[in-house]
Amino acid sequence: MKNTLKIQRAIKNSTQADLAEAIGVSRQTINSMELAKYIPSTALALKIARYFGKPVEEIFELEPGD
Amino acid sequence: MKNRFLFPHSYRRIGWLLFVPFLVFGLAVLNHDFQFDFLEISFGKSPSHGTFESIFSVNTINLSDEIATLGMILSLLFIAFSKEKIEDERVAQIRLDSLHFAVYLNYAVLAIQVIFVHGTAFLDVMVYNMFSVLLLFIIRYRVVFNLENKA
C-alpha cells in the first residue's frame, strides 16, 4: 500500500510528532507508515484522513498485488 | 487503542529489579542445590533422624525452588507484558509477531532437545523450558522495538 503521508504533512506543515500526538500513536508509528513498513488499521487511517481533512483515498492507495 | 492484559509501564522496571536476584537465586538452587533454611516448612511429625523412615520422609520440604520459580515467572511476565510509554496498534503488532516468533523458536529448540537430550538431563531441559518462551519473546520484542525506534 502506498501513501502520501509525507506530502500531506508538508502541505499542512506539520511534523511527525504533531501528527502522532493528534491521532494518539507514537512518532515511530508515523515514521513506519511513511516508509510503508506499517499499514495502519482502518480506524487509524480514518483518523489520519480526518486530521488532514481529506478522504482516505487521497492519502492511502492500493498497489498492484495488494 | 485498548490493550487488555498488560501491566502498567512502570512494572517493567519492577520486573528487572526482581528478575536479577531471582535469576541468581534460581541458578543457585538448580545448579548448586542452594537452599534458604528459613524456607523450610514441616508438617506432621517427622520420623527421628537416622531411621529408615527419615530417608523417605516428605514431612519437610524446602520452598527455595518454589519461591525461585514463582519469582522468575512473575518478574519475566512483568518485563514481557508491561505497557510501552505510548501504546499503539503498531506496538501491539510487534508484540504479537514476537510472541508468535518466540513460540515457534521455543518449540523448535525443544524438539531438538527431545531428540538429543536423554535421561535425567532432560529434567534440566524442562526446567529451562519453563522460562524460555518468555525469555525469547522479551529478546525478540526488545530488539525489534528498539531497532524501529532508532529509525
Backbone of each chain as ProteinMPNN parsed JSONL, in Angstrom:
{"seq_chain_A": "MKNTLKIQRAIKNSTQADLAEAIGVSRQTINSMELAKYIPSTALALKIARYFGKPVEEIFELEPGD", "coords_chain_A": {"N_chain_A": [[0.833, -1.201, 0.0], [0.533, 2.181, -0.875], [1.268, 5.492, 0.342], [0.55, 8.971, 0.918], [1.476, 10.346, 3.033], [3.731, 11.871, 3.841], [3.759, 13.957, 2.025], [1.258, 15.111, 2.512], [1.694, 15.967, 5.093], [3.643, 17.858, 4.648], [2.203, 19.726, 3.173], [0.379, 20.569, 5.103], [2.136, 21.498, 6.839], [3.106, 20.161, 9.155], [4.771, 18.286, 11.735], [6.104, 14.909, 12.143], [5.765, 14.29, 14.795], [3.692, 16.025, 15.549], [1.504, 15.028, 14.103], [1.471, 12.446, 15.138], [0.791, 12.911, 17.823], [-1.732, 14.021, 17.52], [-3.287, 11.923, 16.587], [-2.906, 9.997, 18.413], [-0.776, 8.061, 18.499], [2.587, 6.648, 18.511], [5.545, 8.519, 17.529], [7.235, 6.954, 16.054], [5.537, 5.194, 14.843], [4.244, 6.747, 12.926], [6.46, 7.297, 11.357], [7.11, 4.668, 10.483], [4.865, 4.168, 8.924], [5.136, 6.085, 6.934], [7.38, 5.122, 5.69], [6.265, 3.003, 4.516], [6.358, 0.63, 5.894], [4.647, -0.126, 7.787], [1.24, -0.872, 7.82], [-1.582, 0.92, 8.524], [-4.449, 0.354, 10.697], [-7.955, 0.361, 9.781], [-9.311, 2.167, 11.423], [-7.26, 3.856, 12.276], [-6.37, 4.875, 9.835], [-8.61, 6.319, 9.075], [-8.633, 8.237, 11.07], [-6.318, 9.615, 10.446], [-7.039, 10.626, 7.963], [-9.075, 12.335, 8.747], [-7.63, 14.155, 10.237], [-6.143, 15.442, 8.246], [-8.213, 16.39, 6.797], [-9.171, 15.219, 4.48], [-10.378, 12.802, 2.05], [-9.884, 9.273, 2.697], [-8.874, 7.9, 0.492], [-7.294, 9.717, -0.804], [-5.038, 9.778, 0.62], [-4.179, 7.189, 1.2], [-3.35, 4.482, -0.91], [-4.05, 1.634, -2.866], [-1.692, -0.781, -3.993], [-0.599, -2.566, -6.931], [-0.997, -6.007, -6.478], [-1.688, -5.906, -3.822]], "CA_chain_A": [[0.0, 0.0, 0.0], [1.276, 3.446, -0.934], [0.564, 6.597, 0.988], [1.094, 10.31, 0.655], [1.551, 10.987, 4.354], [4.795, 12.852, 3.915], [3.313, 15.111, 1.242], [0.157, 15.735, 3.253], [2.29, 16.661, 6.241], [4.332, 19.044, 4.122], [1.157, 20.706, 2.829], [-0.19, 21.09, 6.348], [3.28, 21.991, 7.597], [3.153, 19.562, 10.496], [5.839, 17.293, 11.902], [5.667, 13.552, 12.512], [5.328, 14.338, 16.191], [2.377, 16.686, 15.586], [0.515, 14.064, 13.621], [1.423, 11.341, 16.103], [0.046, 13.322, 19.005], [-3.126, 14.279, 17.156], [-4.052, 10.684, 16.394], [-2.697, 9.116, 19.562], [0.193, 6.977, 18.311], [3.961, 7.12, 18.708], [6.14, 9.122, 16.341], [7.811, 5.863, 15.269], [4.476, 4.589, 14.038], [4.106, 7.623, 11.754], [7.645, 7.04, 10.54], [6.941, 3.354, 9.843], [3.834, 4.279, 7.887], [5.693, 6.865, 5.818], [8.319, 4.24, 4.99], [5.428, 1.902, 4.018], [6.695, -0.6, 6.605], [3.49, -0.481, 8.602], [-0.054, -0.492, 7.253], [-2.451, 1.202, 9.663], [-5.799, -0.197, 10.715], [-8.961, 1.257, 9.208], [-9.59, 3.238, 12.373], [-6.157, 4.808, 12.263], [-6.393, 5.535, 8.524], [-9.7, 7.304, 9.116], [-8.195, 9.341, 11.939], [-5.337, 10.384, 9.678], [-7.804, 11.35, 6.946], [-9.788, 13.418, 9.428], [-6.634, 15.157, 10.612], [-5.79, 16.226, 7.061], [-9.445, 16.881, 6.19], [-9.267, 14.686, 3.122], [-10.829, 11.41, 2.047], [-8.825, 8.28, 2.902], [-8.28, 7.504, -0.793], [-6.283, 10.679, -1.229], [-3.835, 9.577, 1.424], [-3.744, 5.798, 1.047], [-3.703, 3.938, -2.221], [-3.63, 0.244, -3.039], [-0.713, -1.042, -5.035], [-0.829, -3.872, -7.556], [-0.526, -7.081, -5.597], [-2.338, -5.775, -2.516]], "C_chain_A": [[0.872, 1.257, 0.0], [0.545, 4.494, -0.097], [1.29, 7.915, 0.741], [1.255, 11.097, 1.953], [2.56, 12.132, 4.403], [4.388, 14.14, 3.185], [2.216, 15.873, 1.986], [0.681, 16.534, 4.453], [2.976, 17.944, 5.8], [3.326, 20.141, 3.789], [0.632, 21.383, 4.089], [0.889, 21.682, 7.253], [3.296, 21.465, 9.031], [4.236, 18.483, 10.548], [5.243, 15.917, 12.187], [5.103, 13.54, 13.927], [3.948, 14.98, 16.336], [1.274, 15.695, 15.228], [0.332, 12.93, 14.624], [0.564, 11.703, 17.306], [-1.438, 13.477, 18.701], [-3.937, 12.993, 17.028], [-3.737, 9.618, 17.449], [-1.83, 7.896, 19.301], [1.596, 7.529, 18.567], [4.5, 7.691, 17.401], [6.725, 8.03, 15.438], [6.772, 5.196, 14.371], [4.229, 5.414, 12.776], [5.267, 7.374, 10.79], [7.529, 5.716, 9.777], [5.922, 3.408, 8.709], [4.376, 5.028, 6.675], [6.686, 6.039, 5.006], [7.604, 3.017, 4.4], [5.797, 0.568, 4.664], [5.515, -1.069, 7.457], [2.212, 0.023, 7.941], [-1.037, -0.278, 8.4], [-3.796, 0.483, 9.556], [-6.749, 0.804, 10.076], [-9.209, 2.449, 10.121], [-8.505, 4.309, 12.32], [-6.114, 5.587, 10.94], [-7.462, 6.622, 8.49], [-9.331, 8.505, 9.975], [-7.209, 10.241, 11.208], [-6.058, 11.251, 8.642], [-8.527, 12.543, 7.571], [-8.836, 14.543, 9.812], [-6.28, 16.047, 9.429], [-7.016, 16.806, 6.362], [-9.619, 16.433, 4.751], [-9.807, 13.262, 3.165], [-9.638, 10.445, 2.122], [-8.097, 7.954, 1.595], [-7.22, 8.483, -1.276], [-4.961, 10.484, -0.495], [-3.273, 8.159, 1.232], [-4.223, 5.253, -0.299], [-3.191, 2.499, -2.319], [-2.615, 0.146, -4.163], [-1.077, -2.348, -5.734], [-0.241, -4.96, -6.66], [-1.116, -7.01, -4.203], [-3.677, -6.523, -2.512]], "O_chain_A": [[1.821, 1.373, 0.775], [-0.659, 4.383, 0.137], [2.473, 7.951, 0.404], [1.183, 12.326, 1.975], [2.281, 13.208, 4.931], [4.636, 15.249, 3.658], [2.239, 17.101, 2.078], [0.184, 17.612, 4.776], [2.907, 18.972, 6.474], [3.549, 21.317, 4.075], [0.463, 22.602, 4.137], [0.597, 22.283, 8.287], [3.475, 22.22, 9.987], [4.565, 17.858, 9.54], [4.046, 15.779, 12.436], [4.107, 12.877, 14.216], [3.133, 14.536, 17.145], [0.276, 15.545, 15.931], [-0.786, 12.509, 14.922], [-0.275, 10.919, 17.751], [-2.292, 13.115, 19.51], [-5.132, 12.975, 17.324], [-4.234, 8.494, 17.384], [-2.109, 6.814, 19.818], [1.77, 8.723, 18.81], [3.993, 7.397, 16.319], [6.716, 8.158, 14.214], [7.087, 4.703, 13.288], [4.029, 4.863, 11.693], [5.079, 7.258, 9.579], [7.814, 5.652, 8.581], [6.098, 2.773, 7.669], [4.109, 4.655, 5.533], [6.823, 6.224, 3.797], [8.242, 2.114, 3.859], [5.584, -0.493, 4.077], [5.402, -2.246, 7.799], [2.113, 1.187, 7.553], [-1.297, -1.203, 9.17], [-4.217, 0.065, 8.477], [-6.387, 1.96, 9.856], [-9.305, 3.589, 9.666], [-8.792, 5.506, 12.32], [-5.856, 6.79, 10.923], [-7.247, 7.705, 7.946], [-9.672, 9.643, 9.652], [-7.253, 11.465, 11.331], [-5.747, 12.428, 8.463], [-8.58, 13.625, 6.987], [-9.178, 15.723, 9.728], [-6.133, 17.26, 9.581], [-6.885, 17.617, 5.445], [-10.142, 17.167, 3.913], [-9.71, 12.588, 4.191], [-8.536, 10.76, 1.672], [-6.882, 7.758, 1.576], [-6.348, 8.122, -2.066], [-3.912, 10.96, -0.93], [-2.063, 7.963, 1.119], [-5.336, 5.526, -0.75], [-2.07, 2.188, -1.918], [-2.67, 0.886, -5.146], [-1.804, -3.161, -5.163], [0.875, -4.834, -6.155], [-1.042, -7.992, -3.465], [-4.377, -6.531, -1.499]]}, "seq_chain_B": "MKNRFLFPHSYRRIGWLLFVPFLVFGLAVLNHDFQFDFLEISFGKSPSHGTFESIFSVNTINLSDEIATLGMILSLLFIAFSKEKIEDERVAQIRLDSLHFAVYLNYAVLAIQVIFVHGTAFLDVMVYNMFSVLLLFIIRYRVVFNLENKA", "coords_chain_B": {"N_chain_B": [[-5.981, 3.088, 21.645], [-7.316, 0.185, 23.004], [-5.714, -1.959, 25.174], [-5.788, -4.968, 26.461], [-4.843, -7.036, 29.257], [-2.29, -6.084, 29.918], [0.44, -4.923, 31.921], [0.999, -1.929, 33.892], [3.27, 0.633, 32.663], [5.422, 1.087, 34.428], [5.908, -1.338, 35.585], [7.783, -2.746, 34.177], [10.325, -1.958, 35.035], [10.185, -2.778, 37.7], [9.979, -5.478, 37.202], [12.549, -6.081, 36.11], [14.12, -5.469, 38.333], [13.297, -7.443, 40.065], [13.897, -9.676, 38.614], [16.713, -10.046, 38.322], [17.845, -10.719, 40.982], [16.259, -13.036, 41.435], [16.98, -14.661, 39.334], [19.668, -15.231, 39.889], [19.306, -16.518, 42.333], [17.662, -18.652, 41.486], [19.366, -20.034, 39.678], [21.328, -20.793, 41.454], [19.895, -22.498, 43.117], [19.211, -24.47, 41.266], [21.679, -25.384, 40.183], [23.472, -25.657, 42.289], [22.239, -26.75, 44.414], [21.352, -24.942, 46.293], [19.821, -23.667, 49.26], [17.548, -21.779, 51.225], [17.462, -21.819, 54.67], [15.395, -20.839, 56.229], [13.203, -21.145, 54.701], [12.237, -23.583, 55.023], [9.668, -25.81, 55.595], [7.71, -27.793, 57.756], [5.434, -30.463, 58.159], [3.185, -32.37, 60.063], [4.489, -35.108, 62.088], [7.87, -35.487, 62.057], [9.815, -38.355, 61.31], [12.25, -39.756, 63.504], [15.688, -38.833, 63.284], [17.938, -40.588, 61.133], [16.597, -42.952, 61.086], [14.914, -45.499, 59.171], [12.575, -44.514, 58.005], [13.051, -41.803, 57.87], [14.599, -41.347, 55.679], [12.966, -41.489, 53.49], [11.229, -39.577, 54.074], [8.709, -37.15, 53.631], [7.987, -35.116, 55.119], [9.148, -32.712, 55.584], [9.651, -29.927, 53.603], [11.594, -27.87, 51.477], [11.093, -24.601, 50.505], [12.587, -23.187, 48.712], [13.08, -23.673, 45.929], [10.52, -23.436, 44.894], [9.872, -20.755, 45.475], [11.869, -19.484, 44.007], [11.171, -20.234, 41.392], [8.556, -19.159, 41.107], [9.154, -16.475, 41.478], [10.794, -15.966, 39.268], [8.979, -16.437, 37.169], [7.016, -14.477, 37.657], [8.543, -12.089, 37.516], [9.5, -12.186, 34.883], [7.095, -12.117, 33.48], [6.233, -9.553, 34.138], [8.234, -8.021, 32.893], [7.893, -8.784, 30.25], [5.214, -8.192, 29.593], [4.513, -5.474, 30.083], [3.138, -2.231, 29.607], [4.033, -0.02, 26.895], [5.422, 3.335, 26.838], [4.006, 4.897, 24.998], [1.317, 3.382, 23.869], [0.352, 1.832, 20.954], [-1.274, 0.657, 17.922], [0.746, -0.413, 16.344], [2.73, -1.18, 18.109], [1.342, -3.199, 19.398], [1.192, -4.961, 17.306], [3.908, -5.618, 16.876], [4.338, -6.889, 19.278], [2.664, -9.096, 19.108], [3.72, -10.413, 16.846], [6.234, -11.034, 17.882], [5.602, -12.751, 19.927], [4.555, -14.884, 18.527], [6.843, -15.62, 17.048], [8.512, -16.338, 19.204], [7.216, -18.555, 20.318], [7.307, -20.427, 18.226], [10.159, -20.678, 17.869], [10.902, -21.539, 20.388], [9.662, -24.062, 20.565], [10.941, -25.314, 18.47], [13.58, -25.429, 19.39], [13.106, -26.966, 21.648], [12.234, -29.349, 20.453], [14.582, -30.215, 19.236], [16.072, -30.675, 21.517], [14.597, -32.722, 22.672], [15.216, -34.765, 20.97], [18.006, -35.011, 21.272], [18.724, -34.921, 23.99], [18.803, -36.983, 26.776], [17.55, -39.058, 29.481], [18.128, -38.131, 32.923], [19.119, -35.629, 32.453], [17.32, -34.418, 30.871], [15.482, -33.376, 32.53], [16.547, -30.955, 33.378], [16.34, -29.591, 30.98], [13.583, -29.314, 30.821], [13.173, -27.667, 32.996], [14.52, -25.295, 32.217], [12.951, -24.796, 30.064], [10.619, -23.855, 31.139], [10.917, -21.161, 31.3], [11.867, -20.256, 28.92], [10.219, -19.511, 26.715], [9.177, -17.024, 27.449], [11.569, -15.621, 27.781], [12.689, -15.684, 25.171], [10.689, -14.319, 23.841], [10.871, -11.772, 25.07], [13.45, -10.98, 24.293], [13.275, -10.938, 21.426], [11.182, -9.096, 21.081], [12.167, -6.731, 22.322], [14.43, -6.24, 20.76], [13.375, -5.807, 18.139], [11.64, -3.687, 18.698], [13.4, -1.699, 19.657], [15.078, -1.367, 17.438], [13.308, -0.32, 15.551], [12.618, 2.001, 16.793], [14.861, 3.485, 16.618], [14.884, 4.406, 14.101]], "CA_chain_B": [[-6.309, 1.684, 21.452], [-7.385, -0.541, 24.268], [-4.906, -3.156, 25.217], [-6.048, -5.684, 27.69], [-3.829, -7.983, 29.724], [-0.953, -5.52, 30.042], [0.753, -4.248, 33.172], [1.428, -0.537, 33.688], [4.629, 0.8, 32.14], [6.435, 1.042, 35.497], [6.145, -2.723, 36.003], [8.973, -3.292, 33.514], [11.463, -1.731, 35.929], [9.996, -3.695, 38.839], [10.303, -6.807, 36.677], [14.009, -6.247, 36.038], [14.664, -5.453, 39.692], [13.018, -8.75, 40.661], [14.453, -10.752, 37.786], [18.144, -10.285, 38.559], [18.077, -11.574, 42.154], [15.607, -14.346, 41.322], [17.774, -15.463, 38.389], [20.828, -15.711, 40.649], [18.738, -17.463, 43.305], [17.194, -19.824, 40.758], [20.514, -20.784, 39.167], [21.988, -21.38, 42.621], [19.062, -23.633, 43.534], [19.248, -25.503, 40.23], [22.998, -25.949, 39.915], [24.293, -25.882, 43.472], [21.348, -27.204, 45.493], [21.292, -23.904, 47.316], [18.516, -23.528, 49.92], [17.454, -20.936, 52.419], [16.924, -22.658, 55.745], [14.134, -20.324, 56.785], [12.103, -21.51, 53.805], [11.888, -24.977, 55.273], [8.459, -25.997, 56.383], [7.426, -29.203, 58.023], [4.059, -30.744, 58.594], [3.132, -33.69, 60.681], [5.63, -35.408, 62.944], [8.896, -36.122, 61.246], [10.438, -39.504, 61.975], [13.531, -39.366, 64.1], [16.805, -38.831, 62.35], [18.737, -41.807, 61.011], [15.759, -44.14, 60.914], [14.589, -45.851, 57.784], [11.501, -43.634, 57.527], [13.52, -40.427, 57.652], [15.196, -41.258, 54.34], [11.901, -41.259, 52.51], [10.281, -38.652, 54.678], [8.335, -35.951, 52.886], [7.368, -34.234, 56.101], [9.745, -31.381, 55.468], [10.056, -29.503, 52.262], [12.185, -26.537, 51.416], [10.364, -23.846, 49.479], [13.513, -22.358, 47.918], [12.874, -23.819, 44.479], [9.2, -22.89, 44.552], [9.958, -19.294, 45.51], [12.701, -19.055, 42.873], [10.394, -20.417, 40.158], [7.475, -18.169, 41.055], [9.785, -15.165, 41.308], [11.221, -15.868, 37.866], [7.791, -16.334, 36.309], [6.385, -13.183, 37.872], [9.363, -10.992, 37.017], [9.524, -12.262, 33.422], [5.796, -11.642, 32.988], [6.236, -8.094, 34.278], [9.096, -7.445, 31.854], [7.361, -9.093, 28.92], [3.888, -7.665, 29.283], [4.164, -4.153, 30.591], [2.825, -1.297, 28.522], [5.012, 0.971, 26.472], [5.017, 4.698, 27.195], [2.909, 5.168, 24.08], [0.792, 2.139, 23.318], [-0.498, 1.975, 19.785], [-1.521, -0.62, 17.259], [1.979, -0.97, 15.81], [3.371, -1.869, 19.227], [0.585, -4.437, 19.58], [1.59, -5.828, 16.191], [5.258, -6.117, 17.176], [4.205, -7.8, 20.412], [2.053, -10.327, 18.606], [4.731, -11.059, 15.993], [7.306, -11.551, 18.721], [5.048, -13.893, 20.645], [4.482, -15.93, 17.511], [8.229, -15.996, 16.817], [9.059, -16.979, 20.4], [6.609, -19.879, 20.486], [7.912, -21.286, 17.195], [11.573, -20.941, 18.145], [10.978, -22.311, 21.617], [9.331, -25.464, 20.289], [11.988, -25.852, 17.605], [14.695, -25.756, 20.28], [12.654, -28.078, 22.494], [12.221, -30.563, 19.627], [15.979, -30.647, 19.098], [16.494, -31.207, 22.814], [13.91, -34.002, 22.854], [15.957, -35.756, 20.182], [19.409, -35.19, 21.656], [18.97, -34.979, 25.432], [18.092, -38.124, 27.338], [17.756, -39.362, 30.89], [17.802, -37.098, 33.904], [19.496, -34.318, 31.921], [16.137, -33.817, 30.256], [14.784, -32.625, 33.581], [17.073, -29.587, 33.282], [15.74, -29.01, 29.781], [12.215, -28.901, 31.149], [13.244, -26.517, 33.909], [14.812, -24.108, 31.417], [11.824, -24.583, 29.154], [9.556, -23.116, 31.823], [11.129, -19.724, 31.167], [12.47, -19.881, 27.639], [9.279, -18.803, 25.829], [9.143, -15.614, 27.849], [12.876, -15.019, 27.503], [12.808, -15.475, 23.728], [9.763, -13.247, 23.498], [11.41, -10.49, 25.526], [14.603, -10.62, 23.456], [12.805, -10.587, 20.081], [10.366, -7.892, 21.172], [13.022, -5.569, 22.62], [15.311, -5.982, 19.615], [12.59, -5.195, 17.064], [11.123, -2.404, 19.176], [14.478, -0.718, 19.711], [15.531, -1.101, 16.079], [12.349, 0.555, 14.881], [12.585, 3.304, 17.448], [16.03, 4.257, 16.22], [14.61, 4.981, 12.774]], "C_chain_B": [[-6.294, 0.956, 22.783], [-6.545, -1.803, 24.196], [-5.113, -3.858, 26.539], [-4.823, -6.505, 28.07], [-2.422, -7.392, 29.781], [-0.788, -4.832, 31.399], [1.105, -2.796, 32.879], [2.909, -0.472, 33.305], [5.706, 0.597, 33.217], [6.762, -0.388, 35.925], [7.365, -3.325, 35.32], [10.186, -3.155, 34.426], [11.377, -2.662, 37.137], [10.391, -5.104, 38.423], [11.796, -7.062, 36.635], [14.627, -6.312, 37.422], [14.43, -6.789, 40.389], [13.776, -9.858, 39.933], [15.9, -11.082, 38.151], [18.378, -11.129, 39.818], [17.441, -12.967, 42.033], [16.348, -15.259, 40.345], [18.974, -16.072, 39.108], [20.391, -16.799, 41.634], [18.364, -18.777, 42.604], [18.332, -20.68, 40.242], [21.263, -21.474, 40.308], [21.221, -22.61, 43.105], [19.243, -24.797, 42.562], [20.606, -26.191, 40.146], [23.802, -26.293, 41.154], [23.481, -26.342, 44.682], [21.286, -26.222, 46.657], [19.894, -23.84, 47.923], [18.608, -22.532, 51.061], [16.808, -21.776, 53.514], [15.577, -22.175, 56.262], [12.93, -20.654, 55.894], [11.675, -22.968, 53.988], [10.606, -25.047, 56.081], [8.249, -27.488, 56.601], [5.981, -29.354, 58.458], [4.037, -32.167, 59.124], [4.352, -33.918, 61.551], [6.69, -36.071, 62.097], [9.519, -37.28, 62.016], [11.836, -39.133, 62.457], [14.678, -39.63, 63.135], [17.522, -40.179, 62.299], [17.899, -43.063, 60.831], [15.437, -44.342, 59.437], [13.558, -44.885, 57.189], [12.019, -42.252, 57.142], [14.108, -40.247, 56.256], [14.132, -40.907, 53.307], [10.875, -40.236, 52.994], [9.98, -37.467, 53.754], [7.672, -34.953, 53.829], [7.95, -32.837, 56.087], [10.042, -31.093, 54.001], [10.66, -28.116, 52.361], [11.588, -25.79, 50.232], [11.268, -23.002, 48.576], [13.229, -22.445, 46.42], [11.527, -23.261, 44.045], [9.243, -21.367, 44.474], [10.75, -18.781, 44.307], [11.911, -19.138, 41.569], [9.313, -19.358, 40.029], [8.027, -16.765, 40.836], [10.217, -14.928, 39.872], [10.02, -15.649, 36.95], [7.191, -14.93, 36.416], [7.214, -12.045, 37.271], [9.425, -10.997, 35.491], [8.205, -11.784, 32.816], [5.716, -10.12, 33.045], [7.051, -7.447, 33.161], [8.436, -7.598, 30.49], [6.091, -8.305, 28.613], [3.536, -6.38, 30.024], [3.986, -3.216, 29.398], [4.029, -0.452, 28.13], [4.523, 2.345, 26.911], [3.863, 5.14, 26.307], [2.484, 3.844, 23.461], [0.007, 2.451, 22.061], [-0.565, 0.645, 19.043], [-0.262, -1.244, 16.674], [2.748, -1.731, 16.901], [2.68, -3.216, 19.465], [0.955, -5.458, 18.507], [2.967, -6.45, 16.432], [5.184, -7.166, 18.289], [3.67, -9.151, 19.941], [3.031, -11.118, 17.73], [5.791, -11.743, 16.846], [6.852, -12.779, 19.497], [4.994, -15.114, 19.736], [5.875, -16.52, 17.269], [8.772, -16.823, 17.988], [8.504, -18.388, 20.58], [7.2, -20.855, 19.472], [9.339, -21.676, 17.558], [11.725, -21.819, 19.378], [10.697, -23.791, 21.353], [10.336, -26.105, 19.355], [13.181, -26.296, 18.456], [14.327, -26.96, 21.148], [12.678, -29.392, 21.714], [13.626, -31.117, 19.459], [16.461, -31.286, 20.398], [15.837, -32.551, 23.106], [14.684, -35.105, 22.144], [17.323, -36.053, 20.796], [19.662, -35.31, 23.159], [18.14, -36.102, 26.049], [18.371, -38.264, 28.832], [17.447, -38.177, 31.781], [18.186, -35.707, 33.42], [18.292, -33.617, 31.311], [15.319, -33.018, 31.271], [15.237, -31.163, 33.573], [16.478, -28.863, 32.084], [14.337, -28.497, 30.102], [12.2, -27.697, 32.079], [13.521, -25.236, 33.118], [13.633, -23.765, 30.509], [10.672, -23.817, 29.808], [9.68, -21.613, 31.56], [11.52, -19.288, 29.765], [11.502, -19.164, 26.693], [9.29, -17.312, 26.149], [10.457, -14.919, 27.546], [13.039, -14.712, 26.02], [11.905, -14.343, 23.274], [10.344, -11.881, 23.853], [12.553, -10.036, 24.62], [14.128, -10.145, 22.084], [12.048, -9.242, 20.099], [11.224, -6.654, 21.384], [13.889, -5.218, 21.42], [14.532, -5.265, 18.511], [12.118, -3.8, 17.479], [12.218, -1.338, 19.16], [15.012, -0.372, 18.33], [14.603, -0.108, 15.388], [12.309, 1.937, 15.518], [13.803, 4.158, 17.139], [15.765, 4.996, 14.92], [14.019, 6.383, 12.875]], "O_chain_B": [[-5.368, 1.104, 23.581], [-6.665, -2.602, 23.267], [-4.67, -3.397, 27.591], [-3.885, -6.643, 27.284], [-1.447, -8.14, 29.699], [-1.725, -4.249, 31.945], [1.468, -2.461, 31.752], [3.686, -1.386, 33.582], [6.759, 0.015, 32.956], [7.789, -0.621, 36.562], [7.93, -4.302, 35.812], [10.972, -4.089, 34.581], [12.374, -3.259, 37.544], [11.044, -5.831, 39.171], [12.268, -8.115, 37.063], [15.539, -7.101, 37.669], [15.247, -7.226, 41.199], [14.23, -10.831, 40.535], [16.266, -12.251, 38.274], [19.046, -12.159, 39.738], [18.021, -13.958, 42.478], [16.346, -16.479, 40.505], [19.265, -17.26, 38.965], [21.021, -17.85, 41.748], [18.705, -19.864, 43.071], [18.287, -21.906, 40.346], [21.765, -22.588, 40.154], [21.816, -23.629, 43.457], [19.404, -25.948, 42.969], [20.688, -27.416, 40.052], [24.711, -27.12, 41.095], [23.962, -26.328, 45.815], [21.183, -26.603, 47.823], [18.897, -23.943, 47.208], [19.614, -22.455, 51.766], [15.746, -22.368, 53.315], [14.731, -22.967, 56.677], [11.781, -20.462, 56.294], [10.873, -23.506, 53.224], [10.484, -24.412, 57.128], [8.567, -28.318, 55.749], [5.4, -28.45, 59.059], [4.784, -33.036, 58.675], [5.165, -33.011, 61.731], [6.439, -37.107, 61.483], [9.723, -37.194, 63.226], [12.507, -38.288, 61.864], [14.626, -40.529, 62.296], [17.688, -40.832, 63.329], [18.421, -44.117, 60.468], [15.663, -43.473, 58.595], [13.656, -44.491, 56.027], [11.507, -41.613, 56.222], [14.117, -39.141, 55.714], [14.369, -40.133, 52.379], [9.81, -40.063, 52.403], [10.885, -36.867, 53.174], [6.912, -34.079, 53.412], [7.308, -31.885, 56.532], [10.605, -31.915, 53.278], [10.286, -27.306, 53.209], [11.58, -26.285, 49.105], [10.784, -22.202, 47.776], [13.148, -21.428, 45.731], [11.403, -22.684, 42.965], [8.721, -20.765, 43.536], [10.377, -17.796, 43.67], [11.97, -18.228, 40.741], [9.165, -18.734, 38.978], [7.445, -15.966, 40.104], [10.035, -13.841, 39.325], [10.043, -14.787, 36.071], [6.897, -14.284, 35.41], [6.68, -11.156, 36.608], [9.404, -9.936, 34.867], [8.193, -11.13, 31.773], [5.204, -9.477, 32.128], [6.628, -6.461, 32.558], [8.421, -6.669, 29.682], [5.916, -7.809, 27.5], [2.423, -6.215, 30.524], [4.596, -3.389, 28.343], [4.925, -0.207, 28.937], [3.368, 2.51, 27.304], [2.869, 5.685, 26.787], [3.196, 3.265, 22.64], [-0.919, 3.262, 22.101], [0.008, -0.355, 19.475], [-0.191, -2.463, 16.518], [3.335, -2.782, 16.647], [3.333, -4.232, 19.701], [1.02, -6.66, 18.768], [3.168, -7.646, 16.221], [5.871, -8.187, 18.249], [4.169, -10.206, 20.333], [3.151, -12.336, 17.86], [6.194, -12.875, 16.575], [7.617, -13.722, 19.698], [5.342, -16.225, 20.135], [6.065, -17.736, 17.282], [9.403, -17.862, 17.794], [9.236, -19.307, 20.95], [7.553, -21.98, 19.823], [9.688, -22.856, 17.556], [12.561, -22.722, 19.415], [11.404, -24.665, 21.855], [10.568, -27.311, 19.43], [13.72, -27.387, 18.272], [15.142, -27.859, 21.355], [13.091, -30.425, 22.241], [13.842, -32.326, 19.528], [17.162, -32.298, 20.387], [16.453, -33.423, 23.72], [14.796, -36.226, 22.641], [17.751, -37.206, 20.837], [20.734, -35.766, 23.556], [16.925, -36.162, 25.864], [19.304, -37.666, 29.367], [16.619, -37.328, 31.449], [17.653, -34.711, 33.909], [18.241, -32.389, 31.24], [14.569, -32.11, 30.913], [14.428, -30.25, 33.739], [16.151, -27.679, 32.158], [13.957, -27.395, 29.708], [11.34, -26.822, 31.974], [12.853, -24.221, 33.314], [13.36, -22.597, 30.23], [9.852, -23.208, 29.12], [8.689, -20.883, 31.591], [11.508, -18.097, 29.452], [11.928, -18.29, 25.939], [9.397, -16.463, 25.265], [10.472, -13.769, 27.107], [13.471, -13.621, 25.649], [12.285, -13.517, 22.443], [10.314, -10.952, 23.046], [12.626, -8.871, 24.228], [14.528, -9.075, 21.625], [12.256, -8.382, 19.244], [11.037, -5.642, 20.708], [14.067, -4.044, 21.098], [14.977, -4.235, 18.006], [12.192, -2.853, 16.696], [11.995, -0.215, 18.708], [15.362, 0.779, 18.068], [15.056, 0.825, 14.726], [12.0, 2.925, 14.853], [13.806, 5.37, 17.356], [16.331, 6.057, 14.66], [13.731, 7.007, 11.854]]}, "name": "protein", "num_of_chains": 2, "seq": "MKNTLKIQRAIKNSTQADLAEAIGVSRQTINSMELAKYIPSTALALKIARYFGKPVEEIFELEPGDMKNRFLFPHSYRRIGWLLFVPFLVFGLAVLNHDFQFDFLEISFGKSPSHGTFESIFSVNTINLSDEIATLGMILSLLFIAFSKEKIEDERVAQIRLDSLHFAVYLNYAVLAIQVIFVHGTAFLDVMVYNMFSVLLLFIIRYRVVFNLENKA"}
